[in-house]
């Protein structure tokens, strides 16, 4: 087996416990919308269970159109208010 296949097999067997602070609410919403399981909210932190590691979630979220649209929406709201 090549390295990519081993990595894919290993990753499929892993479950990650991820803690996201409330200041990253948009990331938490993105994770929940894309399949991460919200287990708890406690002391200002969201607790997720996922087969995807936190860093990978952050990279996907940073590259998503949803984040860009929300940022532009906030910028445009400044003109309206």
Secondary structure, 3 states (H helix, E strand, C coil): CCHHHHHHHHHHHCCEEEEEEHHHHHHHHHHHHCCCEEEEEECCEEEEEECCCHHHHHHHHHCCHHHHHHHHHHHHHHHHC
